[in-house]
Amino acid sequence: MINLGVFYATIRQPGRLTITPDYASAVVRRFFDLRSPVAGYVSIPRSYVILQRINLGLFALLGELSATADWRAIAEEIWPFVQGPPSTPMGEAETAWRGEAPGRRAGLKT
C-alpha cells in the first residue's frame, strides 16, 4: 500500500537517528509497495505528488550523507504550531537574529 506515513517515522520519537543508504532505500521501497490489495484504490492528490518526490529525494540525499540528527527536535524547531526551542546551529542563529531569549521562541506563551 502506498504509505505517506513512512516519511514521518524519523520524527515520531525524539533522539538521534542516522539515515543510512539502506534506510533511505527501504523508505522508497515501502512507499512504492503496490502489492497491497488496497493499492489499486489509493489515489494521491496531484498536489501531494511533487511533495512526495521532494521527500524521496531528501531521503536519498540524507542516506548518501549518512546524516545523523534528532529529527524530531528539528521538526519541533520549525513547526509553527509547536515553536520548539532551537536544536540546530541554524535555529540558534535565527533565535539570535530575532532577538529572542535563548530557549524561547516568538509567540510562545510562558
Protein Blocks (a to p, Z undefined) as FASTA:
>chain_A
ZZfklmmmmmmpgcdddddfklmmmmmmmmmmckbfklmmpccdfklmmmmmmmmmmmmm
mmmnopacdfklmmmmmmmklopacfbfklmmmmmmnopaehiaehiaZZ
